[in-house]
Amino acid sequence: CGLSVPQTPRSVSFCGHAIVSDELLVVPDAAADERFRDNPLVTDAPHIRFYAGQPLAGPCGHKVGTLCIADRRPRTLRPAEVELLRGLAKVIERELSLVEVAYLQRDLIATQRHLMRELSQAALYVRSLLPEPMAGAVRTRWRFEPCSQLGGDSFGYGWIDSDHFAVYLLDVSGHGVGA
């Protein structure tokens, strides 16, 4: 805001100096500062004399830019103004983190929906393989319960009463959700 250009080349930018540090960079008078006195942003339009830039870190801690202010007149920042600039930078960093969380949440929901579709398709497939129950001299029954948390196979048998014997087999194909 207040400058006629939306951005400056990195090779002459003040922000390029600010972003290499974790601390606020304050240049009270760029025309008197060795690093900037020959800078075209100082010698030509927009004739920057004052600059303050606070590096901004993204969600993973990498520097992603700076929050900066510049003026055509030399000046200094009062301690309260320094704290205000740092506080605004923290708000921006928090917002950047929230954007990252929103993207992660969106991806997590998409993955969960994908897994639920796969589990439903797998359950339909397994049901299609099961034989029809038998009735007559030998009777069979079965029950299929799709489960994403079952972790092992099991086999057992035993007498129900003097005329009935039961056999059971629990088989988890390959173990885990993928199977």
Buried (B, 14 or more C-beta within 10 A) or exposed (E): EEEEEEEBEEEEBBBBBBBEEEEBBBBBBBBEBEEBEEBEBBEEEBBBBBBBBBBBBBBEEEBBBBBBBBBEEEBEBEEEBBEEBEEBBEEBBEEBBEEEEEEEEEEEEEEEEEEEEEBEEBBEEEEEEEEEEEEEEEEEEEEEEEEEEBEEEEEEEEEEEEEEEEEEEEEEEEEEEEE
